[in-house]
Amino acid sequence: MSARMSTGRTIAAHAVLLTYTLIALFPVFVIVINSFKTRKAIFADPLALPWPENFDLVGYQTVLKQGDFFLYFQNSLIVTVVSLFFVLLFGAMAAFALSEYRFKGNTLMGLYLALGIMIPIRLGTVAILEIMVATGLVNTLTALILVYTAQGLPLAVFILSEFMKSVSHDLKNAGRIDGLSEYRIFFSLVLPLVRPAMATVAVFTMIPIWNDLWFPLILAPAEHTKTVTLGAQVFIGQFVTNWNAVLAALSLAIIPVLVLYLIFSRQLIRGITAGAVK
């Protein structure tokens, strides 16, 4: 009886999760399939799959001719990858220091960093813009990288510090006895053991950076520094009645982040599961 109840609960949980997944992915599915169809087919049957008789790439042709989406992709990729690298590196180092060393103000420092999770960074937009103007970083990718690094560090430190506390002290002490430096212990012993947590932080940091419209619009609106989200938004404003082009632009903005999410999904699930068990 207990086994049957457990199986029933598992099936019910999977059914709920599958239903939620289908509901969440349905708008993406509709956008992508209609981006490959003629305008007439879009309005005639928006849920139909693209077939040879209604297949059309005019939307993608318009997007690639009218907007420099390759440059926008390049800018978004540079900003996302570099920001993610700095968030993981500095966040892991700060988390290691807070979890490993006991010093005066340790708890206060942890609480101070946690405030960054509760206070939106957009509240300081005016001050950030003034700093970027004063340092000559407006309309540069460096400005976006600095802002996104600062935005992602509090969550990274909060998550990674909890995982690093569970790393065996005996393992670290054995490394010190063998003559390893603290940096070697950090990079060779600790980081490999918290890879699931690093992947979790990477996903939660990567998606807001890729999808952000606010800071690219404020700090880097120039043509040579536009990100794919800002470029798609401007493009949609210009071609609001051209549904082929609008859907193609949205598809180009959505697909990369889905691919990146799928790449990190297994590590993300491992990280969440490990955190729940711990």
Secondary structure, DSSP 8 states (H G I E B T S, - for coil): -HHHHHHHHHHHHHHHHHHHHHHHHHHHHHHHHHTTB-HHHHHH-TTS---TTTB--HHHHHHHHHS-HHHHHHHHHHHHHHHHHHHHHHHHHHHHHHHH---TTHHHHHHHHHHHHHS-GGGGHHHHHHHHHHHT-TTSHHHHHHHHHHHHHHHHHHHHHHHHTTS-HHHHHHHHHTT--HHHIIIIIIHHHTHHHHHHHHHHHHHHHHH--HHHHHH--SGGG--HHHHHHHHHHHSTT-HHHHHHHHHHHHHHHHHHHHHHHHHHHHHHHHHHH-
